[in-house]
Amino acid sequence: MTMAKRVLLTGASTGIGNATLGMLVADGHEVTTLDVKDAPTGSARHVHCDLSDPASVDAAAGQLSGPFDALLNVAGVAGSMGAELVLRVNVYGLRHLTESLLAAGKVADGGSIVNIASLAGMAWERHRDRIAALDEAPDFTTGIEVARAYDKDGPAAYVLSKEWVVAYSQRLAGRLVRQGIRVNSVSPGPVLTPLFPYFEADTGAEQMAWLNEQVGRPAQPADEAEVVTWLAVGRSGWVNGVDLPVDGGLSAGMRNGWADTKSSPASLARRAAR
């Protein structure tokens, strides 16, 4: 039987975070939740935290008594919510919370950090320059300036934010390897959460339907939560520095041709516009 762990979970009120909370609690783990929304059922303790606001992150981090055996950064926002908010929450809020907790010794040696990325970030290795531009902001305040100056639309900011999450997770794994703290990211494809309509708006309804057809259906939150939970507290002790696609095989299909991206609505529309 797995020993009970102390887990800190962001974004636990809905979607993947809420499904993760339910699984952890059912297995006897003690879960502290951070969210801008009200406390979800099952949390041992809930701390209000707005990841877009550095003062709120600082206040929340100061209220937490570690160390935690696992930090699960699940909270995030969609591109249609605006580029500045996307970068504040998905990049600088995640980084500020994580680094604050590490600096305060609130993530236990031998622990696990899991960050939610996205299939949208799968091409991160081709965009190291733009990822590095985000990292040039040394703190949250400077990061806000970068976010405000970002001259692309919200969906483009979302892609960039998730590319950054994958890269940050793998760099952080190297920094923490001697402490035995594992850092991994999970990259979902389409998931039926309350954010699904926002992602559908960003992607286009026809393109979203095409994506789901390639693997038969969109994911349920539990499909993602099972993997997050395994990386956090399961028998995954030698899994480190990995971005794990949890997309029903969609990314494999795109890379290997059985999901023919050339026939997708988005590709057809691009060719028609030339």
NUVEXMAR-549013 format. One record per atom (N, C-alpha, C): residue in one letter; x negated, y, z. Coordinates in steps of 0.001 Angstrom, whole numbers, plus 500000, padded with zeros to 6 digits. Atoms other than C-alpha are relative to their C-alpha. Example, Ala and Ser with C-alpha at 12.3 -4.5 7.8 and 13.67 -1.06 7.14 Angstrom:
BEGIN
a499110498810500000;a487700495500507800;a499100501200500000;s500820498810499940;s486330498940507140;s500770501090500730;
//
This chain:
BEGIN
m499162498802500000;m500000500000500000;m499124501252500000;t500749498759500077;t498716503481499061;t500235500840501241;m499861499127498843;m498008505738502036;m500675501298499584;a499311498746500279;a500166508856502267;a498986501113499765;k500875498891500366;k498535511884500658;k500715501329500234;r499483498636499935;r498943515616501128;r499827500624498617;v500002499526501381;v499880517133497783;v500554501417499942;l499500498651500277;l500297520748496649;l500453500040498548;l499364500099501316;l502627521091493673;l500631501327499618;t499345498796500507;t503530524175491632;t501074499610498987;g498943500255500976;g506658524401489507;g500887498833500351;a499293501203499546;a508494521833491610;a501517500120499964;s498550499813499899;s511980523303491357;s500763499391498835;t499315500528501177;t512778522022487856;t499047499140499181;g500782500656501032;g511604519811485030;g498983498982500475;i501057500959499685;i508359517866485214;i499603500101501461;g500379499818498602;g507486519369488588;g500985499374500951;n498989500568499119;n510770518340490140;n499998498479499938;a500087501460500122;a510487514805488761;a498770499469500727;t501217500392499288;t506942514613490129;t500227500033501500;l499681499893498575;l508130515796493534;l500799498791500462;g499170501133499610;g510791513091493643;g499223498704500094;m500798501232499981;m508321510333492807;m499028499980501167;l500959499943498894;l505750511500495335;l500682499792501339;v499275500132498733;v508284511811498142;v500507498573500169;a499506501378499925;a509780508408497302;a498898499028500407;d501140500856499644;d506300506915497730;d499379500365501342;g500437499697498639;g505859508521501137;g498957501082500137;h501009498946499932;h503562511426500283;h500611501303500519;e499566498708499460;e503761514841501949;e499713501075498960;v500148499062501107;v504376517506499317;v500361501413500437;t499757498570499843;t504026521250499770;t500222500580498611;t499663499466501311;t505633523168496919;t499789501510499955;l500122498571500300;l504849526566495419;l500868500289498788;d499147499671501135;d507427528185493185;d500577501385500196;v499317498713499938;v508993531512492337;v501479499803500324;k498605500327499708;k512346529752492796;k500130499471501425;d499734500483498648;d513994528461495968;d499414498609500210;a500592501286499630;a512722525407497818;a500780498842499391;p499325501185500522;p513496522126496044;p500216498968501101;t499740501077499051;t514954519182497905;t498820499035500033;g501063500986499839;g512257516923499296;g498666500572500403;s501305499436499648;s509410519352499879;s499850500065501511;a500276499917498568;a507790519160503299;a499892501450500438;r500109498568499753;r507081522883503071;r500043500708498660;h499915499235501243;h507863525506500452;h499469501398500236;v500556498654499931;v505918528712499858;v500346500719498703;h499669499215501190;h507210531387497509;h498718500489499346;c501196499563500723;c504662532176494807;c500371500362498569;d499836499537501372;d504877534216491623;d498622499987499354;l501329500169500589;l501929533069489532;l499594501141499076;s500347498862500852;s502117536194487382;s499467501182500796;d500346498886499110;d501288538397490386;d498848499592500912;p501139500422499175;p497817538168491969;p500233500176501491;a499721499799498574;a499067539574495275;a500849498861500544;s499156501116499578;s501713536848495446;s499186498718500107;v500858501189499946;v499134534164494663;v499108500048501233;d500857499857498821;d496805535520497347;d500779499738501283;a499185500187498800;a499613535619499905;a500360498536500188;a499639501414499909;a500702532072499092;a498800499158500404;a501199500781499679;a497162530693499186;a499605500181501456;g500343499737498609;g496620532341502551;g500884499282500994;q499068500696499108;q499656530581504017;q499770498495500039;l500166501451500121;l498473527126503020;l498884499507500903;s501016500623499145;s496628524932505473;s499564498689499356;g500518501204500639;g494488522415503646;g499265499134500995;p500168500243501431;p492830520348502714;p501108499117499430;f499044500829500723;f495134518832500124;f499239498928499222;d500613501090500760;d494351515500498527;d500203500165498502;a499739499770501423;a495835516655495236;a500624501375499805;l499415498738500453;l496606519962493542;l500562499760498611;l499328500257501269;l499134519686490726;l500545501314499453;n499597498738500623;n499428522784488533;n500963499703498853;v498973500356500978;v502706522086486748;v500740501229499477;a499243498811500392;a504279525567486613;a499450500601498711;g500408499331501228;g504224527356483275;g501200500649499342;v498928499329500729;v506227529521480885;v499790499808498507;a500011500211501445;a507092529281477189;a499648501283499259;g500442498867500791;g505902531534474402;g501040501071499786;s498953499014500254;s509253533196473808;s500249500908501191;m499889499128498833;m508962534699477287;m499021501175499938;g500879498862500207;g506286537062475965;g498546499683500265;a501424500329499940;a502531536976475449;a499371500361501331;e500638499598498747;e501590538915478566;e500360499049501132;l499587500900498924;l503651536722480900;l499370498623499823;v500611501304500269;v502343533572479215;v498564499957500509;l501405499998499591;l498723534544479814;l499858500228501499;r500037499795498546;r499403535799483340;r500233498690500745;v499609501205499265;v501067532542484423;v499144498800499605;n500608501246500461;n499554529806482267;n498480499989500101;v501463499911499940;v495972531073482410;v499547500584501330;y500619499310498862;y495161533623485073;y500632499639501336;g499383500451498754;g497705532542487682;g499509498631500408;l500510501350499723;l496654528908487401;l498553500067500483;r501415499918499627;r492976529836487548;r499825500631501375;h500170499285498737;h493353532268490454;h500405499127501185;l499569500890498926;l495302529798492576;l498977498890500215;t500936501121499889;t492933526924491837;t498675500437500609;e501301499544499502;e489755528900492442;e500096500491501441;s499822499547498615;s491148530466495638;s500032498823500959;l499901501178499139;l491989527064497076;l498659499279500100;l501313500645499963;l488618525610496106;l499028500791500866;a500916499164499220;a486738528552497612;a500265499895501490;a499619500107498591;a488645528111500871;a499910498575500529;g500111501395499569;g487969524367501020;g501334499317500195;k498659500546499803;k491664523583500660;k500346498870499037;v499867501232500783;v491178520812498092;v498946499036500526;a500898500935499319;a489656517766499773;a498985499395499041;d500966500796500750;d486447516170498556;d500604498623499741;g499384501265500370;g487467513039496723;g501425500151499518;g498623499739500402;g490730514698495716;g500183500033498492;s499633499989501413;s492455515218492385;s500705501304499665;i499296498848500552;i493515518243490354;i500563499588498649;v499351500306501273;v496009517785487529;v500647501278499479;n499453498809500640;n496861520624485149;n500854499602498801;i499151500275501156;i499741520549482684;i499563500876498832;a500341499312501241;a498521521463479207;a501162499784499021;s498948500211500997;s500440520681475998;s499384499437498733;l500395500414501344;l500253518995472637;l499596501214499162;a500341498770500722;a500070522603471403;a498530500363500140;g501404499677499778;g496533522767472789;g499025498984499451;m500840501119500412;m495179519707470997;m498804500429499133;a501100499544500860;a492961521761468645;a499032500913500739;w500782499056499197;w491143523501471487;w498525500041499612;e501435500029500312;e487682522388470374;e499648500867498793;r500240499137501161;r488061524394467156;r500103501482500351;h499727498605499637;h488841527559469090;h499268500406501272;r500766499691498787;r486134527795471711;r499750501500500151;d500283498568499913;d485518531443470815;d501150500753500647;r498872499276499419;r489015532611471652;r500287499545501431;i499905500444498610;i489060530470474786;i498990500755500850;a501041499271499270;a485798532107475840;a500408501440500255;a499555498618499812;a487407535518475350;a500903500128501223;l499171499982498792;l489955534654478037;l499134499887501243;d500867500219498839;d487189533511480359;d499120501201500319;e500807498811499738;e485393536830480005;e500622500883501074;a499348499286498901;a487940538237482438;a499631499291501297;p500506500711498828;p486235537425485765;p501010499852501127;d499021500053498919;d489281538019487948;d501386500258499426;f498611499880500448;f493055538284487790;f500279501410499484;t499740498623500414;t493067542088487531;t499501500252498582;t500531499860501352;t490827542033484474;t500779499125499030;g499198500883500833;g492845539122483142;g501299500643499558;i498774499297500362;i495983541240483224;i499730500984498866;e500363499080501078;e494205543805481051;e499849499246498683;v500136500829501198;v493309541044478596;v501378499598499485;a498654500426500388;a496910539820478606;a500767501140499340;r499278498853500557;r498286543291477935;r499464500407498632;a500622499614501268;a495842543848475091;a500133498923498926;y499906501106500950;y496566540493473439;y500946500391498870;d499254499428501123;d497782541382469951;d500752498963499173;k499233501029500695;k499498538130468996;k501369499856500657;d498669500193499432;d503062537001469576;d499971498955501112;g499911500914498868;g504273534894472492;g499656498563499675;p500349501384500328;p504148531490470761;p498505499796499750;a501450500118500198;a500546532133469666;a499267500064501331;a500598499921498663;a499704533125473234;a500172498688500746;y499761501284499338;y501263529870474451;y498987498959499528;v500980500952500534;v499074527789472138;v498626500278500593;l501298499631499442;l496002529699473284;l499911499635501476;s500025500290498561;s496962529290476940;s499799498521500270;k500124501437499775;k497237525525476619;k498667499460499491;e501376500337500383;e493982525269474692;e499056500330501152;w500834499594498865;w492436527149477588;w500126499006501153;v499805500935498888;v493971524751480153;v499178498734499789;v500783501209500270;v492368521743478462;v498513500269500217;a501424499684499876;a488969523429478244;a499616500280501449;y500280499678498593;y489120524795481799;y499964498735500843;s499936501235499220;s490083521398483195;s498721499192499837;q501192500810500244;q487110519709481568;q498742500665500545;r501135499305499381;r484655522389482665;r500038499856501519;l499857500099498548;l486028522279486198;l499642498600500486;a500380501371499641;a485608518498486250;a498495499891500183;g501452500020499870;g481895519035485702;g499511500733501234;r500390499241498812;r481646521645488441;r500218499218501282;l499575500636498752;l483351519421490999;l499623498529500099;v500241501438500033;v482044515989490061;v499205499525501215;r500806500420498850;r479514515897492928;r500798499999501293;q499114500031498832;q482326516539495393;q501024498877499893;g499039501077500198;g484268513627493991;g501398500484499691;i498683499471500368;i487123515927492968;i500182499812498501;r499717500252501412;r488574514706489696;r500934501087499461;v499144499005500648;v490151517177487262;v500394499475498627;n499476500468501277;n492357516066484392;n501162500883499567;s498812499314500500;s495002517607482172;s500916498996499318;v498975500807500657;v498224516119480837;v500632500866498916;s499453499241501127;s499489517208477412;s501289499363499491;p498728500495500517;p503189516603476824;p500262500509498584;g499340499460501176;g504955516910473510;g501320500610500456;p498703499468499582;p508604518037473540;p500569499228501196;v499440500588498779;v510236517417476938;v501342500670500290;l498669499458499702;l513894517844477904;l500032500588501411;t499959499233498757;t513436520390480686;t500817501260499747;p499298498731500239;p515206523726481235;p499277500933499035;l500744499173500950;l512441525272479096;l500149499526498553;f499916500558501350;f513297523088476087;f500599500981498992;p499455499050500980;p515547525726474426;p499014501098499612;y501000498978500320;y512711528248474654;y498966499451499020;f500962500608500915;f510272525867472998;f500633499743498631;e499301500211501266;e512876525031470367;e500097501308499225;a499957498690500654;a513242528755469661;a498644500362499410;d501350499706500488;d509475529082469307;d499651499157498779;t500401500957501032;t509094526011467093;t500930500027498800;g498961500121501010;g512338526191465139;g500748498699500199;a499180501178499710;a515235523765465537;a499680498842499058;e500279501076500956;e514426521815462353;e498648499351500281;q501322500550499697;q510761521432463240;q500034499183501284;m499895500749498748;m511621520353466783;m500681498657499762;a499315501259500310;a514055517751465434;a499062499043499270;w500966500841500724;w511351516479463063;w498984499388500962;l500964500509499020;l508842516159465922;l500597498843500796;n499364501036499188;n511304514145467987;n500302498740499195;e499723501161500852;e512190511896465048;e498771499099499841;q501218500783500239;q508557510776464723;q499794498921501058;v500177500978498917;v508645508964468071;v501338499551500590;g498692500511499612;g512389508411468425;g500803500878500932;r499289499149499041;r513232510969471109;r499014500964500648;p500878499187499154;p511876513811473214;p499758499295501326;a500285500568498680;a510333512964476561;a501025500467501017;q499301499597498786;q512247513025479806;q498953500464501012;p500975499573498991;p510594514792482757;p499314498839500713;a500583501150499298;a510061511404484420;a498877499352499206;d501075500571500815;d507934510239481470;d498673500687500294;e501208499229499695;e505449512993482246;e499607499844501465;a500263500061498558;a505794512793486025;a499315498702500398;e500660501270499679;e504778509125486072;e498489500103499821;v501433499878500277;v501413510038484574;v499351501005500942;v500524499013499050;v500920513145486721;v499800499353501368;t500074500665498700;t501631511065489820;t498864498984500037;w501095500986500070;w499239508316488716;w498644500681500107;l501272499280499927;l496425510808488171;l499780500629501371;a500109499309498709;a497182512512491484;a499685499047501137;v500097500860498813;v497528509624493913;v499924498519499659;g500001501403500389;g497475506397491913;g498603499436499829;r501285500677500207;r494730503959490992;r499351500508498715;s500594499333501163;s492973506346488642;s498660500624500370;g501165499376499397;g489782506987490583;g498814500225499094;w501133499789500895;w487402506790487606;w500435500739498735;v499502499181501110;v489516508955485294;v499708501454500341;n500431498637499680;n487923512391485184;n499634500747498724;g500332499171501152;g487621515239482691;g500721499603498733;v499248500525501142;v490288513758480430;v501235500862499753;d498691499467500376;d493121515408478531;d500819498838499478;l499218501194500311;l495790512722478392;l501294500390499286;p498742499725500689;p498461513114475684;p501093499050500500;v498855500804499562;v501804511926477022;v501169500441499130;d499119499479501045;d503842512387473877;d500653498897499178;g499386501103500721;g505123508961472872;g499234499558498765;g500806500342501167;g502330508679470294;g499997501066498921;l499870498969501030;l503118511908468432;l498647500516499518;s501309499482500421;s499557513252468453;s499199498941499251;a500674501078500735;a498211509855467369;a500532499919498576;g499404500016501331;g500642509910464468;g499520501139499133;m500479498842500760;m499541513378463443;m498557499813499552;r501414500193500337;r495882512377463505;r499792498869498992;n500218501207500792;n496353509072461706;n500981499821498849;g499200499982501208;g499015509871459155;g501359499359500059;w498667500596499992;w502012507894460285;w501081500992500417;a499105498847499898;a503602511168461349;a499506500986498943;d500492499257501161;d503260512907457983;d500319501482500157;t499760498582499728;t502857516539458944;t500233500798498723;k499783499270501252;k502831517576455279;k501474500058499618;s498567500017500313;s506521516685455108;s500844500684501070;s499240499355498926;s507487518571458253;s500616501296499506;p499383498735500412;p509832521567457941;p499046501183500065;a500935498880499878;a507086523908459131;a499011500018498841;s500949500068501116;s504632522686456484;s500672500354498680;l499277499693501235;l507236522845453721;l500289501490499892;a499718498563500008;a508148526393454725;a498744500806499688;r501249499282500284;r504501527484454672;r499642499907498519;r500324500154501421;r503996526048451181;r500942500825499129;a499025499233500780;a507176527699449920;a499721501494500043;a500266498568499835;a506003531067451217;a498755500461499247;r501244499613500680;r502720530994449267;r500287500621498627;
//
